[in-house]
Amino acid sequence: QMSVLLETSKGDIVIDLHWEDCPVACKNFLKLCKMKYYNFSLFHNVQPGSHIQTGDPTGTGQGGDSLNRLLYGDQARFFEDEFTRKRRHDKPGTVSMANTGPNTNASQFFITTTEQQEHLDDKYVVFGEVAEGLDIVQQIAEAYADADGRPYQNMRIRHTIVLEDPFDDPAGLVVPDASPEPSELVLKQDRERLADGESLEEDAEGRAPEEIERSLQDKAAKSRATVLEMLGDIADADMKPPENMLFVCKLNPITEDEDLEIIFSRFGECKCDIIRDYKTGDSLNYAFIEFEQIDSATQAYFKMDGALVDDRRIKCDFSQSVSNLWNQRRRGEHMQALPSEGGKGGGKAPKNKNKANKKGKDQSKADDGADASSADAAAKPSDGAEPDGAPSLSKAAKKKQKKAKSANGPENGGVAQSAADGAVEAPGAASAAENTSQEQRPSSEAASRNPAKKNSKAS
């Protein structure tokens, strides 16, 4: 009897092959085992009450090569079906080739766990049956798995041993002297899920299956976060989104940072950052609102979700983004003194700077030593002064500006204030905050391309 021993994570399985009925499938399986092709292959598809599937070195269910392809190339990728009425899926332990259609057999195979599965007959070639280790097959089939049938704990074929092989080795077949070492792909798979041999759940006794599954999902998420940390996508695998940050979407394109800040400040001190296209400066219709207190963010969430702002019914939720924390980590300690950040291509300048300073066309040349008073003084065109001279405002001009601001109170939603700011323009004014990072520049450049935006809104 031609047999193969599979050493798996759960125990040994001995498979007897029907080499007289399916010589091509049996030879393909035997020689792949002899080449150690199946070593470290995952049981990537576990279907309780039906079957367990393996034989794909990639562990995805989309890979696997036949012996002929390994020897002769892509033109011999698959081999044909060998159906016989003598071999049916009528008992547990039936071993069959997996395929994607007629005559598409390669390396993947499955083992049934129940009897009377007639729906598999004449679709999948039966080439063997389990002689020993059917209890091991049942253990693998009962493993906790996700919705796709992938077990949360990796279970593999560790080694393959050919007990009897009546076929001659084809020309070009390379048989290794020893079992191969785990590849980088195998190590990556063990980082993403519970590794082969790792304790599934030390205190699983007495716990509900749902609780154990939730714990396994958390461990899988932790593993993925660790991989992201290693790749440099996040600063820390344990980093969590800030609880005082709200995400607001479905905004009207004309809504500005100041408008949102006036609306949400009723719940507490906050900073608003509308995200804009880094090329055009146009609003992407969503924003992040950071509160000083978590309670303020909670109140704003319950009150403002579904509220009407600028004829748009907005959607509020707690932010799941950690990019703000990650940006602070990457910028370093010297950036923490800034009152606000530019964000992802959009944002606003600090409050103590005149808003029109954002509209300068040449921010990269701004003087780092200029203070706020010189920037405000350079931004007043009413007295005919040139921006480069940065003269002081006259008392009459200051009085006129103050009167214009007070005449348009907060009941207008900050629109009149934005209009007054929009009338100010200082292309060459210096701003210390504008030299913080390159991410702030696109929004300022976009504002300079459309200086009449706020004036049109005020009118």
Secondary structure, 3 states (H helix, E strand, C coil): CCEEEEEECCCEEEEEECCCCCHHHHHHHHHHHHCCCCCCEECCEEECCCEEEECCCCCCCCCCCCHHHHHHCHHHCCECCCCCCCCCCCCCCEEEECCCCCCCECCCEEEECCCCCHHHCCCCCEEEEEEECHHHHHHHHCCCECCCCCECECCEEEEEEECCCCCCCCCCCCCCCCCCCCCHHHHHHHHHCECCCCCCCCCCCCCCHHHHHHHHHHHHHHHHHHHHHHHCCCCCCCCCCCCCEEEEECCCCCCCHHHHHHHHHHHCCEEEEEEECCCCCCEEEEEEEEECCHHHHHHHHHHHCCCEECCEECEEEECCCCHHHHHHHHHCHHHCCCCCCCCCCCCCCCCCCCHHHHHCCCHHHCCCCCCHHHHHHHCCCCCCCCHHHCCCCCHHHHHHHHHHHHCCCHHHCCHHHHHHHHCCCCCCCCCCHHHCCHHHHHHHHHHHHCCCHHHHHHC
